[in-house]
Amino acid sequence: MNLQQLKYIIALDQTGSFSKAAETCFVTQATLSTMIKRLEEELGVVLFDRKSNPIITTDCGKDIVAIAKKAVFHTHQLREAARDVQRRIEGKLRIGIIPTIANNLLPIIVKPLVEKYPLLKMEIAEMTTDHILAGLKDGMIDVGILSTPLPQAADYEEEVLYYEQLLVYGDTAAQKQFIMPDEIIQEKIWLLEEGHCLREQFINLCSLNRKETAGNFHFEANSFETLLNMVDSFGGLTLLPELYVRSMPLERRAHVLSFAPPYPVREVSLLYFRPLPNIG
């Protein structure tokens, strides 16, 4: 048994295809199939149902794959520890980040990191929170950047990066010094679409119910820019994070208003998958 065989069964479990798993692992399909078969013979169990399409991992195989993921993870940790001892930052770092944070955080942090760590290859993708959680667990990404706190799970570890104030944008904002959460329900509300954590925070903060935004027209946006354009056209209010507001032109910032203290904030964190070994 070797580490490469563990990577092969993880890839096959994720792809459900010998050809796709081989492509992922940069080996021929024959090599991957042979090595997996040898591992099954060594363990004395059948890990995959080869008659199905796509390939299905057996119940026993699921348990073995879960252990394999932990073994590969801890091997990666050993290599990272060795690099730390040598005071070198190198290798590949795969990052998933939610779109409502990526838009303004990445331009600030990526260039300094690239210049400071030339041996570090960063692969960054915008992903939803659910996809980040799944990607971390499956080993497709190394770290997530997203809004927290999340429902607690023993295998995930959060490291807070910063807190940013949540602000209100709209015509009403220009007429007041600050706004109370319960005043929001008197206005037309523009929200991000389902799946965005900021949407849920806005709903919970102001005790909102689903309501029509402008007469017989209902719309949910996928970006802050779209939200601003809809507010400018139809009136009403929307919620924006402080970092995004800083990048807005001055004429639009004139329509931004703070909530009355205590100010609501968004917590932004790094998220890691830290599988705990079973002891016993």
Sequence and secondary structure as in RCSB ss.txt:
>XXXX:A:sequence
MNLQQLKYIIALDQTGSFSKAAETCFVTQATLSTMIKRLEEELGVVLFDRKSNPIITTDCGKDIVAIAKKAVFHT
HQLREAARDVQRRIEGKLRIGIIPTIANNLLPIIVKPLVEKYPLLKMEIAEMTTDHILAGLKDGMIDVGILSTPL
PQAADYEEEVLYYEQLLVYGDTAAQKQFIMPDEIIQEKIWLLEEGHCLREQFINLCSLNRKETAGNFHFEANSFE
TLLNMVDSFGGLTLLPELYVRSMPLERRAHVLSFAPPYPVREVSLLYFRPLPNIG
>XXXX:A:secstr
  HHHHHHHHHHHHHS HHHHHHHHTS HHHHHHHHHHHHHHHTS  EETTSSS EE HHHHHHHHHHHHHHHHH
HHHHHHHHHHTT   EEEEEEE HHHHHHHHHHHHHHHHHH TTEEEEEEE  HHHHHHHHHHTS SEEEEEE  
   TTEEEEEEEEEEEEEEEGGGGG SEE GGGGGGS B  B TT HHHHHHHHHHT     SBTTB   BSSHH
HHHHHHHHH  EEEEEHHHHHTS HHHHTTEEEESSS  EEEEEEEEE       
